[in-house]
Amino acid sequence: MRTIKTYKLIAILLFAIIMPRMTIASELEYQEVASEIIMNSLQEQQKNGFLKKMYRQLFFVPVWMHEKGLSVAANDLFAQIQEDGTLDPNGKLSKDAILLQNEAKKIYTNNGSITQKIDLEFKISQLYEAYTN
């Protein structure tokens, strides 16, 4: 009886150790594929275009979208826009932020494709550009 409990404990510990690594590996794989898609998508854009400059500086790594959900940076951007007292809550920027946040929820709820995530990645980058200009 004691041996079975020991095996169960070992199995639980191994699962606890291996699972986060699998998640990390999965996220790294997502980042690699996403980076390649971003790089290929921006090849046709003007050399000094905002998206091309931004992602070149980021080594074409997605900043807003992760495999399983929005990044901390994306959530911070949405919160910053919502809390910005200088913005009209009914203005285009505020409405766009809400629409993009809702689009992200749909994508992650419905296990959206990487293409959908990258498309939204670019839209959030354009929101960021509009907010910072």
Z-matrix of the N, CA and C atoms (Angstrom, degrees):
N
C 1 1.444
C 2 1.531 1 110.81
N 3 1.305 2 115.92 1 -41.76
C 4 1.456 3 120.80 2 -179.23
C 5 1.526 4 110.66 3 -65.71
N 6 1.339 5 117.32 4 -36.11
C 7 1.457 6 122.50 5 179.25
C 8 1.524 7 110.75 6 -63.27
N 9 1.317 8 117.77 7 -40.23
C 10 1.466 9 121.65 8 179.50
C 11 1.527 10 110.00 9 -63.74
N 12 1.330 11 117.50 10 -43.24
C 13 1.464 12 120.94 11 178.26
C 14 1.522 13 110.58 12 -62.63
N 15 1.317 14 116.48 13 -39.62
C 16 1.462 15 120.69 14 178.59
C 17 1.521 16 110.49 15 -62.94
N 18 1.327 17 117.03 16 -44.39
C 19 1.468 18 120.81 17 178.72
C 20 1.524 19 111.39 18 -63.61
N 21 1.334 20 115.99 19 -40.01
C 22 1.463 21 119.29 20 178.20
C 23 1.526 22 110.39 21 -63.75
N 24 1.316 23 116.04 22 -42.23
C 25 1.455 24 120.69 23 179.19
C 26 1.526 25 110.71 24 -63.38
N 27 1.316 26 116.75 25 -43.66
C 28 1.465 27 121.11 26 177.96
C 29 1.527 28 110.23 27 -62.45
N 30 1.324 29 116.83 28 -42.95
C 31 1.468 30 120.81 29 179.49
C 32 1.530 31 110.84 30 -62.12
N 33 1.317 32 116.69 31 -41.91
C 34 1.470 33 120.57 32 178.88
C 35 1.522 34 110.42 33 -65.04
N 36 1.314 35 117.08 34 -43.78
C 37 1.465 36 120.54 35 179.02
C 38 1.522 37 111.64 36 -63.53
N 39 1.325 38 116.79 37 -43.11
C 40 1.468 39 119.99 38 178.08
C 41 1.522 40 110.89 39 -62.27
N 42 1.317 41 116.45 40 -42.87
C 43 1.461 42 120.47 41 178.09
C 44 1.528 43 110.19 42 -60.32
N 45 1.333 44 116.38 43 -43.64
C 46 1.466 45 120.69 44 -179.51
C 47 1.525 46 111.79 45 -64.50
N 48 1.325 47 116.64 46 -32.24
C 49 1.466 48 120.90 47 179.17
C 50 1.521 49 111.21 48 -79.14
N 51 1.318 50 117.41 49 -43.86
C 52 1.467 51 121.97 50 -174.34
C 53 1.520 52 112.07 51 -76.28
N 54 1.311 53 118.95 52 -39.18
C 55 1.468 54 121.95 53 -173.99
C 56 1.523 55 112.97 54 -57.31
N 57 1.343 56 119.90 55 -48.97
C 58 1.466 57 118.30 56 178.74
C 59 1.530 58 112.46 57 -60.70
N 60 1.323 59 117.09 58 -34.68
C 61 1.469 60 119.78 59 178.56
C 62 1.518 61 110.93 60 -66.95
N 63 1.340 62 116.65 61 -37.00
C 64 1.462 63 120.14 62 177.54
C 65 1.527 64 109.47 63 -64.88
N 66 1.329 65 116.47 64 -39.82
C 67 1.458 66 121.05 65 178.15
C 68 1.519 67 110.16 66 -64.16
N 69 1.319 68 116.99 67 -43.12
C 70 1.459 69 121.41 68 178.03
C 71 1.518 70 110.13 69 -63.07
N 72 1.317 71 117.21 70 -44.72
C 73 1.466 72 120.80 71 179.37
C 74 1.519 73 110.51 72 -62.04
N 75 1.304 74 116.97 73 -41.68
C 76 1.459 75 121.68 74 179.26
C 77 1.528 76 110.41 75 -63.79
N 78 1.321 77 117.25 76 -43.14
C 79 1.468 78 121.35 77 179.06
C 80 1.525 79 110.66 78 -65.69
N 81 1.332 80 117.12 79 -39.40
C 82 1.468 81 119.89 80 177.74
C 83 1.524 82 111.21 81 -64.37
N 84 1.309 83 116.49 82 -39.75
C 85 1.463 84 120.77 83 177.45
C 86 1.529 85 109.77 84 -63.42
N 87 1.322 86 116.52 85 -43.10
C 88 1.463 87 120.95 86 176.97
C 89 1.531 88 110.07 87 -59.32
N 90 1.333 89 116.60 88 -46.25
C 91 1.467 90 121.13 89 -178.94
C 92 1.526 91 111.30 90 -59.89
N 93 1.328 92 116.37 91 -41.66
C 94 1.469 93 120.20 92 179.76
C 95 1.522 94 111.41 93 -63.23
N 96 1.319 95 116.56 94 -49.49
C 97 1.465 96 120.94 95 -178.97
C 98 1.528 97 109.86 96 -65.08
N 99 1.319 98 116.69 97 -43.55
C 100 1.463 99 120.89 98 -179.97
C 101 1.528 100 110.88 99 -62.06
N 102 1.323 101 117.04 100 -41.56
C 103 1.466 102 120.87 101 178.80
C 104 1.520 103 111.40 102 -60.84
N 105 1.311 104 115.79 103 -41.79
C 106 1.466 105 120.18 104 178.73
C 107 1.531 106 110.76 105 -64.43
N 108 1.317 107 116.99 106 -42.52
C 109 1.468 108 120.82 107 178.48
C 110 1.530 109 110.41 108 -63.97
N 111 1.321 110 116.53 109 -43.61
C 112 1.465 111 120.55 110 179.13
C 113 1.525 112 110.12 111 -60.98
N 114 1.325 113 116.18 112 -47.80
C 115 1.460 114 120.72 113 -179.22
C 116 1.530 115 110.79 114 -58.79
N 117 1.315 116 116.90 115 -47.71
C 118 1.465 117 120.86 116 -179.46
C 119 1.526 118 111.95 117 -66.19
N 120 1.313 119 116.86 118 -37.55
C 121 1.465 120 120.87 119 -179.00
C 122 1.523 121 112.36 120 -66.73
N 123 1.317 122 116.27 121 -31.01
C 124 1.463 123 119.95 122 -175.13
C 125 1.528 124 113.60 123 -93.81
N 126 1.321 125 118.13 124 -0.51
C 127 1.468 126 120.58 125 -179.07
C 128 1.520 127 112.22 126 -58.98
N 129 1.311 128 117.05 127 -37.39
C 130 1.468 129 121.18 128 -176.18
C 131 1.530 130 112.83 129 -82.14
N 132 1.326 131 117.06 130 -10.79
C 133 1.455 132 119.57 131 -176.92
C 134 1.527 133 110.65 132 -76.38
N 135 1.330 134 116.18 133 153.68
C 136 1.461 135 120.97 134 178.39
C 137 1.518 136 110.13 135 -56.59
N 138 1.330 137 114.55 136 148.42
C 139 1.461 138 120.89 137 -176.24
C 140 1.536 139 112.39 138 -56.81
N 141 1.319 140 116.44 139 -38.51
C 142 1.466 141 120.25 140 -177.66
C 143 1.524 142 113.01 141 -100.30
N 144 1.331 143 117.36 142 14.01
C 145 1.458 144 120.41 143 176.92
C 146 1.521 145 110.34 144 -62.95
N 147 1.325 146 116.37 145 148.09
C 148 1.461 147 120.90 146 -176.18
C 149 1.526 148 112.63 147 -55.39
N 150 1.324 149 116.76 148 -51.02
C 151 1.469 150 119.67 149 -176.88
C 152 1.524 151 111.41 150 -61.90
N 153 1.312 152 116.30 151 -43.78
C 154 1.465 153 119.38 152 -178.30
C 155 1.528 154 110.70 153 -63.96
N 156 1.330 155 117.02 154 -43.33
C 157 1.470 156 120.36 155 178.72
C 158 1.525 157 110.93 156 -64.19
N 159 1.319 158 115.54 157 -45.49
C 160 1.467 159 119.87 158 -177.60
C 161 1.526 160 111.19 159 -60.76
N 162 1.335 161 115.82 160 -50.58
C 163 1.464 162 118.46 161 -175.67
C 164 1.523 163 112.58 162 -74.25
N 165 1.307 164 118.44 163 -25.16
C 166 1.461 165 119.89 164 173.90
C 167 1.533 166 108.67 165 -64.59
N 168 1.340 167 116.30 166 -42.74
C 169 1.467 168 120.72 167 178.76
C 170 1.531 169 111.61 168 -65.74
N 171 1.324 170 116.07 169 -28.74
C 172 1.469 171 121.25 170 179.64
C 173 1.526 172 112.16 171 -93.27
N 174 1.336 173 116.90 172 9.74
C 175 1.468 174 122.78 173 -177.52
C 176 1.525 175 111.39 174 56.97
N 177 1.346 176 115.29 175 33.03
C 178 1.468 177 123.96 176 175.75
C 179 1.532 178 113.55 177 63.17
N 180 1.319 179 116.05 178 24.00
C 181 1.469 180 121.31 179 177.92
C 182 1.532 181 108.39 180 -90.18
N 183 1.329 182 118.16 181 133.04
C 184 1.465 183 119.54 182 178.71
C 185 1.528 184 110.86 183 -64.54
N 186 1.312 185 115.65 184 136.68
C 187 1.457 186 120.31 185 -176.75
C 188 1.531 187 112.45 186 -105.99
N 189 1.324 188 117.71 187 -25.96
C 190 1.462 189 121.51 188 -174.02
C 191 1.528 190 113.65 189 -100.69
N 192 1.300 191 116.72 190 -33.05
C 193 1.461 192 121.64 191 -173.01
C 194 1.529 193 110.42 192 -113.36
N 195 1.318 194 115.57 193 131.83
C 196 1.459 195 121.05 194 171.76
C 197 1.521 196 107.78 195 -113.07
N 198 1.299 197 115.37 196 177.48
C 199 1.462 198 119.35 197 -177.35
C 200 1.530 199 112.03 198 -61.64
N 201 1.315 200 116.75 199 -43.63
C 202 1.473 201 121.01 200 -172.31
C 203 1.523 202 114.41 201 -102.31
N 204 1.316 203 117.89 202 -7.65
C 205 1.461 204 119.49 203 -178.80
C 206 1.512 205 111.90 204 175.45
N 207 1.318 206 114.78 205 177.71
C 208 1.456 207 120.32 206 178.13
C 209 1.524 208 110.18 207 -64.93
N 210 1.312 209 116.00 208 150.37
C 211 1.460 210 120.59 209 177.13
C 212 1.528 211 109.62 210 -76.41
N 213 1.308 212 115.88 211 166.90
C 214 1.462 213 121.42 212 175.25
C 215 1.526 214 108.95 213 -60.18
N 216 1.328 215 116.52 214 -39.82
C 217 1.467 216 120.88 215 179.82
C 218 1.527 217 111.12 216 -60.45
N 219 1.322 218 117.93 217 -41.97
C 220 1.468 219 121.46 218 179.26
C 221 1.526 220 110.34 219 -64.73
N 222 1.313 221 116.43 220 -46.37
C 223 1.469 222 119.86 221 179.04
C 224 1.524 223 111.21 222 -62.64
N 225 1.337 224 116.44 223 -38.43
C 226 1.465 225 120.26 224 177.12
C 227 1.524 226 111.42 225 -65.25
N 228 1.334 227 117.04 226 -40.84
C 229 1.464 228 120.69 227 178.41
C 230 1.526 229 110.44 228 -61.90
N 231 1.327 230 117.13 229 -47.81
C 232 1.465 231 120.36 230 179.21
C 233 1.532 232 111.07 231 -60.83
N 234 1.320 233 117.09 232 -42.76
C 235 1.468 234 121.04 233 179.68
C 236 1.527 235 110.55 234 -64.78
N 237 1.324 236 116.59 235 -42.24
C 238 1.464 237 121.24 236 179.88
C 239 1.526 238 111.07 237 -60.69
N 240 1.319 239 116.33 238 -44.15
C 241 1.467 240 120.62 239 179.83
C 242 1.529 241 110.36 240 -65.61
N 243 1.337 242 116.75 241 -43.00
C 244 1.472 243 120.24 242 -179.30
C 245 1.528 244 112.05 243 -65.29
N 246 1.331 245 116.64 244 -34.16
C 247 1.464 246 120.94 245 -176.16
C 248 1.523 247 113.24 246 -91.45
N 249 1.322 248 118.01 247 -4.79
C 250 1.463 249 121.89 248 -176.89
C 251 1.530 250 109.84 249 -73.24
N 252 1.316 251 115.71 250 108.26
C 253 1.460 252 121.52 251 -178.31
C 254 1.515 253 114.03 252 -68.62
N 255 1.322 254 117.44 253 -14.62
C 256 1.467 255 120.17 254 179.86
C 257 1.526 256 112.49 255 -84.12
N 258 1.332 257 116.72 256 -10.92
C 259 1.466 258 120.49 257 -179.26
C 260 1.522 259 110.85 258 -94.31
N 261 1.310 260 115.23 259 144.39
C 262 1.462 261 121.40 260 173.95
C 263 1.532 262 107.62 261 -72.69
N 264 1.334 263 118.48 262 120.27
C 265 1.472 264 120.03 263 -179.17
C 266 1.527 265 113.18 264 -61.67
N 267 1.331 266 116.85 265 -19.89
C 268 1.462 267 121.11 266 177.25
C 269 1.526 268 112.13 267 -101.31
N 270 1.330 269 116.00 268 6.10
C 271 1.459 270 120.91 269 -178.72
C 272 1.522 271 112.03 270 -77.75
N 273 1.324 272 114.65 271 169.17
C 274 1.465 273 121.74 272 -176.76
C 275 1.529 274 112.28 273 -58.31
N 276 1.319 275 117.25 274 -45.52
C 277 1.468 276 120.91 275 -177.22
C 278 1.529 277 111.43 276 -61.56
N 279 1.312 278 116.89 277 -46.51
C 280 1.469 279 120.86 278 179.46
C 281 1.524 280 111.20 279 -64.00
N 282 1.314 281 116.11 280 -43.34
C 283 1.465 282 120.13 281 179.43
C 284 1.525 283 111.45 282 -66.31
N 285 1.333 284 116.34 283 -41.17
C 286 1.471 285 119.79 284 178.08
C 287 1.528 286 111.01 285 -61.09
N 288 1.335 287 116.40 286 -41.09
C 289 1.468 288 120.20 287 179.56
C 290 1.527 289 110.62 288 -60.70
N 291 1.315 290 116.69 289 -43.90
C 292 1.471 291 120.80 290 179.63
C 293 1.525 292 110.69 291 -65.18
N 294 1.331 293 116.38 292 -44.01
C 295 1.471 294 120.40 293 179.24
C 296 1.529 295 111.55 294 -61.02
N 297 1.329 296 116.37 295 -43.09
C 298 1.469 297 119.75 296 -179.26
C 299 1.526 298 111.38 297 -68.65
N 300 1.309 299 116.58 298 -37.44
C 301 1.465 300 120.34 299 176.84
C 302 1.528 301 109.99 300 -62.85
N 303 1.310 302 116.86 301 -42.62
C 304 1.471 303 120.97 302 177.69
C 305 1.522 304 111.40 303 -66.75
N 306 1.326 305 116.53 304 -38.37
C 307 1.466 306 120.11 305 177.31
C 308 1.532 307 110.44 306 -62.32
N 309 1.331 308 115.95 307 -40.61
C 310 1.469 309 120.10 308 178.25
C 311 1.526 310 110.64 309 -62.39
N 312 1.318 311 117.17 310 -43.11
C 313 1.472 312 120.49 311 178.74
C 314 1.521 313 110.79 312 -58.54
N 315 1.329 314 116.34 313 -43.27
C 316 1.469 315 120.33 314 179.13
C 317 1.523 316 111.07 315 -63.67
N 318 1.323 317 116.07 316 -44.72
C 319 1.468 318 119.95 317 -178.53
C 320 1.521 319 110.43 318 -60.58
N 321 1.325 320 117.18 319 -47.02
C 322 1.466 321 119.65 320 -176.95
C 323 1.525 322 112.36 321 -75.44
N 324 1.314 323 117.88 322 -31.56
C 325 1.465 324 120.88 323 177.19
C 326 1.525 325 111.01 324 -67.18
N 327 1.330 326 115.99 325 -37.84
C 328 1.468 327 121.42 326 -176.89
C 329 1.525 328 113.53 327 -97.48
N 330 1.335 329 117.29 328 18.56
C 331 1.471 330 121.61 329 -178.66
C 332 1.523 331 111.18 330 49.33
N 333 1.320 332 115.57 331 55.06
C 334 1.457 333 122.00 332 -178.13
C 335 1.519 334 112.92 333 -58.83
N 336 1.309 335 114.95 334 159.38
C 337 1.465 336 121.48 335 -178.85
C 338 1.525 337 110.46 336 -74.79
N 339 1.306 338 115.07 337 163.81
C 340 1.462 339 120.06 338 177.87
C 341 1.526 340 110.25 339 -64.71
N 342 1.316 341 117.27 340 -31.48
C 343 1.466 342 120.98 341 177.72
C 344 1.529 343 110.40 342 -64.49
N 345 1.323 344 117.14 343 -41.62
C 346 1.466 345 120.71 344 176.77
C 347 1.528 346 110.53 345 -63.36
N 348 1.319 347 116.24 346 -39.38
C 349 1.463 348 120.53 347 -179.61
C 350 1.526 349 110.92 348 -66.44
N 351 1.326 350 117.10 349 -41.14
C 352 1.466 351 120.20 350 -179.88
C 353 1.526 352 110.31 351 -69.91
N 354 1.318 353 117.07 352 -37.75
C 355 1.462 354 120.31 353 176.00
C 356 1.528 355 109.78 354 -58.95
N 357 1.321 356 116.50 355 -44.77
C 358 1.461 357 120.53 356 178.01
C 359 1.527 358 110.84 357 -68.87
N 360 1.311 359 117.25 358 -35.23
C 361 1.475 360 121.98 359 174.86
C 362 1.530 361 109.76 360 -53.04
N 363 1.327 362 116.40 361 -48.35
C 364 1.463 363 120.98 362 -179.73
C 365 1.532 364 111.36 363 -65.68
N 366 1.314 365 117.08 364 -39.24
C 367 1.471 366 120.62 365 179.51
C 368 1.530 367 110.76 366 -64.38
N 369 1.325 368 116.96 367 -40.57
C 370 1.471 369 120.11 368 178.68
C 371 1.525 370 109.66 369 -68.02
N 372 1.325 371 117.49 370 -36.26
C 373 1.469 372 120.45 371 176.06
C 374 1.524 373 110.63 372 -62.25
N 375 1.319 374 116.68 373 -39.51
C 376 1.464 375 120.28 374 177.89
C 377 1.531 376 110.98 375 -68.57
N 378 1.320 377 116.94 376 -34.71
C 379 1.464 378 120.93 377 173.81
C 380 1.528 379 109.41 378 -62.85
N 381 1.319 380 116.44 379 -44.47
C 382 1.465 381 122.06 380 177.68
C 383 1.526 382 110.23 381 -58.46
N 384 1.332 383 116.15 382 -45.65
C 385 1.471 384 120.35 383 179.10
C 386 1.529 385 110.21 384 -60.07
N 387 1.321 386 116.74 385 -46.60
C 388 1.469 387 120.71 386 -179.41
C 389 1.532 388 110.89 387 -62.56
N 390 1.316 389 117.03 388 -38.26
C 391 1.463 390 120.94 389 -178.39
C 392 1.525 391 111.59 390 -70.93
N 393 1.309 392 117.17 391 -37.54
C 394 1.467 393 120.09 392 -176.29
C 395 1.524 394 113.07 393 -84.65
N 396 1.318 395 117.33 394 -11.47
C 397 1.479 396 119.34 395 179.44
C 398 1.492 397 112.04 396 -94.53
